[in-house]
Amino acid sequence: MAEGWVNFLLGDRLEAYSAGIAPQTLDPRAVKTMAETGVDISGQISKHIDDLRDIAFDLVVTVCDKAREACPVFAGGTIKLHRGFDDPPRLAQSARNEEEAMAHYRHVRDEIRAFVEELPALLGQRFNQASEQAEE
C-alpha cells in the first residue's frame, strides 16, 4: 500500500519501490482497499530487498518492526526512516466477517496515506532540493 500511495501522491517527485525480507503474494484485500481510493496496485509484485541491491536509494522507509531490525545497511547518504503500522492480515484474522476484515485494511491504508502526505515535510530541505533539481 505504501508503494502505491507514494507513486500516486508523490510520483512526480519520488519513485517508490516496495520490498521486504520475506516477500509474499500480493494481498487481494490490499488491492481491493486501495482500489476503493482510485489507486491501482494490482500490477505490483512482491520483491525481496536483495532484488533491489543495484538501486542507489535516497530514502529507505521501514513500516514494520521486523523489517526495521532486518533492514540492511545502505551505502552513501541513504536516509533511513521508520514508521510502524499495524499488519492488516494479522488484524483481519480476528475479524468476524469480511467487512470487519476490510475495516482493518482501510484503517491501515488511511494511516499510510497520512504518513506519505507528511513525507515532504519530514524530509524537509533534502526533499525540496531533490524536487528542484528534478524540475531543471
C-alpha positions as CSV (number, residue, x, y, z in Angstrom):
1,M,0.0,0.0,0.0
2,A,2.9,2.4,0.8
3,E,4.4,2.0,-2.7
4,G,1.0,2.7,-4.2
5,W,0.4,5.8,-2.2
6,V,3.9,7.2,-2.8
7,N,3.7,6.7,-6.6
8,F,0.1,8.0,-6.7
9,L,0.6,11.1,-4.4
10,L,4.2,12.0,-4.9
11,G,5.1,10.2,-8.2
12,D,6.2,13.5,-9.8
13,R,8.9,13.8,-7.1
14,L,9.6,10.3,-5.8
15,E,9.8,6.8,-7.2
16,A,8.9,4.1,-4.7
17,Y,10.0,0.5,-4.6
18,S,8.5,-1.9,-2.1
19,A,10.5,-4.8,-0.9
20,G,10.6,-7.0,2.1
21,I,12.6,-9.6,3.9
22,A,10.0,-12.3,3.3
23,P,8.1,-11.4,0.1
24,Q,4.7,-13.0,-0.4
25,T,1.9,-12.8,-3.0
26,L,0.0,-9.6,-3.4
27,D,-2.8,-9.4,-0.9
28,P,-6.2,-9.2,-2.6
29,R,-7.7,-7.2,0.3
30,A,-4.9,-4.7,0.0
31,V,-5.6,-4.4,-3.8
32,K,-9.3,-4.0,-3.1
33,T,-9.0,-1.4,-0.4
34,M,-6.6,0.7,-2.5
35,A,-8.9,0.4,-5.5
36,E,-11.6,2.0,-3.3
37,T,-9.5,5.2,-3.3
38,G,-8.7,5.1,-7.0
39,V,-5.2,3.7,-6.6
40,D,-4.4,0.5,-8.6
41,I,-1.7,-1.6,-7.1
42,S,-2.8,-4.8,-8.8
43,G,0.3,-4.8,-11.0
44,Q,2.8,-4.5,-8.1
45,I,4.8,-7.5,-7.3
46,S,6.3,-8.6,-4.0
47,K,10.1,-8.3,-4.1
48,H,12.9,-9.3,-1.8
49,I,15.2,-6.5,-0.7
50,D,18.1,-8.3,-2.4
51,D,16.3,-7.8,-5.7
52,L,16.9,-4.1,-5.4
53,R,20.6,-4.1,-4.4
54,D,21.6,-2.2,-7.6
55,I,19.5,0.8,-6.8
56,A,21.0,3.8,-5.0
57,F,18.3,4.8,-2.7
58,D,18.0,8.3,-1.2
59,L,15.4,7.1,1.4
60,V,14.5,3.8,2.8
61,V,11.3,3.6,4.9
62,T,10.6,0.6,7.0
63,V,6.9,0.0,8.0
64,C,7.1,-2.8,10.5
65,D,9.5,-3.6,13.4
66,K,10.7,-6.9,11.8
67,A,11.7,-5.0,8.7
68,R,13.4,-2.3,10.7
69,E,15.5,-4.9,12.5
70,A,16.4,-6.8,9.4
71,C,16.9,-3.8,7.1
72,P,20.4,-3.9,5.5
73,V,22.9,-1.1,5.6
74,F,22.8,1.2,2.6
75,A,25.9,3.0,1.3
76,G,26.2,6.7,0.7
77,G,23.7,9.2,2.1
78,T,20.7,7.0,2.3
79,I,18.2,8.3,4.9
80,K,16.6,5.5,6.9
81,L,13.2,6.3,8.4
82,H,10.9,4.0,10.4
83,R,7.1,4.4,10.7
84,G,5.4,1.3,12.0
85,F,1.9,0.3,11.0
86,D,-0.3,-2.5,12.1
87,D,-0.3,-5.6,9.9
88,P,-3.7,-5.8,8.2
89,P,-3.6,-9.5,7.5
90,R,-2.8,-10.2,11.2
91,L,-5.6,-7.9,12.3
92,A,-8.1,-9.5,9.8
93,Q,-7.5,-12.9,11.3
94,S,-9.7,-12.0,14.3
95,A,-12.4,-10.4,12.2
96,R,-15.9,-11.9,12.4
97,N,-16.7,-11.2,8.8
98,E,-15.3,-9.8,5.6
99,E,-16.5,-6.3,6.3
100,E,-14.7,-6.2,9.6
101,A,-11.6,-7.6,8.0
102,M,-11.7,-4.8,5.3
103,A,-12.2,-2.2,8.1
104,H,-8.7,-3.1,9.3
105,Y,-7.2,-2.7,5.9
106,R,-9.0,0.6,5.4
107,H,-7.7,1.9,8.7
108,V,-4.1,1.0,7.9
109,R,-4.5,2.3,4.3
110,D,-5.6,5.6,5.6
111,E,-2.7,5.8,8.1
112,I,-0.2,5.0,5.4
113,R,-1.7,7.8,3.2
114,A,-1.4,10.3,6.0
115,F,2.2,9.3,6.5
116,V,3.0,9.6,2.8
117,E,1.4,13.0,2.7
118,E,3.8,14.0,5.6
119,L,6.9,12.8,3.8
120,P,7.8,16.1,2.1
121,A,7.7,18.0,5.4
122,L,9.6,15.2,7.2
123,L,12.3,15.2,4.6
124,G,12.4,19.0,4.5
125,Q,15.3,20.6,2.8
126,R,16.7,17.5,1.2
127,F,13.4,16.6,-0.4
128,N,12.9,20.1,-1.7
129,Q,16.3,20.3,-3.2
130,A,15.8,17.0,-5.0
131,S,12.5,18.3,-6.3
132,E,14.1,21.5,-7.6
133,Q,16.9,19.5,-9.3
134,A,14.3,17.2,-11.0
135,E,12.5,20.2,-12.4
136,E,15.6,21.6,-14.0
